[in-house]
Amino acid sequence: LSHQYIPFNTKFRIRQKCYAVPEWLAQGTEPEQPAVENIRVRFINTVSGKDVVVENVPRGSNLLAVGDNAGVKLPRACRTGLCGSCTCEVQDPQAIATSSNPRDGFATIRACSTKCYVPNGLEEMVVDVHRMQRKPAKT
């Protein structure tokens, strides 16, 4: 990468490396921010076996909190995304299966650190919480 030194603080002549500048910043204009919109979040494969649909969720809301308010109590522990207790999957047409993402069309996420959004090509956020299902006890 080529880099360019730019003055950071002229009083003390401190310099900082600058590797990439967003186009909007280089042009001196801020990107248009979309108005806050409400979205629909659908939890599928819940413990009750019924889909739970939450209407009018502000985009950017915390997914774990949205689930709690709708009665979908996802497991949790650390609330930072490190422990993996709240792991679930969000439908995303662009997601492909990998070693850490087992299903095509679904992205593996941590609900505690995920903001609600609608992936491109969909009309709602679909969250698969199948991991909450209890496995049958071995006899």
Buried (B, 14 or more C-beta within 10 A) or exposed (E): EEEEEEEEEEEEEEEEEEEEEEEEEEEEEEEEEEEEEEBBBBBBBBEEEEEBEBEEBEBEBBBBEBBBEBEBEBBBEEBEBEBEBBBBBBBBEEBEEEEEBEBEBBBBBBBBBBEBBBBEEBEBBBBBBEBBEEEEEEE
